[in-house]
């Protein structure tokens, strides 16, 4: 099957302040296998960035903790993982354990494990 590779694009705003890439299919909590398959088809590696670890988002994270998750999520501009420009933003959302973002980059190999990152 030929799959057109997803490329960087402006994110689309959703209810609750979440944002996602317009080419990102909808995945539910139980769709882990489908998510992994999609990442493999796209040849993408994923890096998860948490708002609480983003040194540039201290005020925004305080806003989230004060009870304004929509406002915090809608304005947060997550930093690239490890400061590398090879990544592009796929989604910003409340991950249940707090606000997080998924960055992706194209890889030659098929590793699609979700990794964590601390922005400094």
C-alpha angles and dihedrals in degrees: 000000000000111000120190107232117244115241135193113290138157112281122247117235117237134187114292094030095284117141133195142180111269090234095053112109118226113265127187126211092265095050098091094127093047090048092052091048091051091049091050092049089050092043090231133157115206130216121188118212121193120213091224089060095047106101090198092057102056094120093043092050089051087053089053092050091048089062105269103112094152093053093044096047094045095056102035114114103191118216118244115264110273088350091285118148094207091086127082128199116259103171145351117202147134102276094198091254091059140299115323142166133214118220121187137193133185115258133187095219124061100246109132103165114146108244131194128233139189117216114218 
